[in-house]
Amino acid sequence: MNSMQVVDGGETMSVLKVTTVGNSVGVILPKEILERLRVSRGDSLYAIETKNGIELTAYDPEFAKQVETAERVMREDRDALRKLAQ
């Protein structure tokens, strides 16, 4: 069953079957889930363990932390960066 359905609390649920993929084990993600994650073949997904279970996301928390740090440095050193750019 790959169709998405709404469960209690308004959350969406999809049943995924664990299957053999070459010499490994994996799950096949239905087209609807790939669209909602905005990913396609070859993209990376991140499995993050939360208090509510495993969250599957295309969002890289480490990259986001690096971008946040870069933005902070750019704000703090705006004048110096402007001089370097000239």
Buried (B, 14 or more C-beta within 10 A) or exposed (E): EEEEEEEEEEEEEBEBEEEEEEEEEEEEBBEEBBEBBEBEEEEEEEEEEEEEEEEBEEEEEEEEEEEEEEEEEEEEEEEEEEEEEE
